[in-house]
């Protein structure tokens, strides 16, 4: 288990499905700018569903994201469910929304 280079209070993107609901984090993007996205399986995420929270809040919600602390910028990882191992994703994309 690694430790993120980012401070625990760095802002990251997620959704209310993950933070308020019980949706598992199944898709993580570390984009070219260094921003992190922690997303559930929902396909039609709208602007009103997006949340900005601290990295620490995401880690508290799902400690398995610590396995991705060394995920290089411009890459992503995915898994099929909460119990599955993280796998590299060859085509990282920006936060999914219903308009794309």
Secondary structure, 3 states (H helix, E strand, C coil): CCCCCCCCCCEEEEEHHHHCCCCCCCEEEECCCCCEEEECCCCCCCHHHEEEEEHHHHHHHCHHHHHHCCCCCCEEEECCCCCCCCEEECCCCCCCCCCC
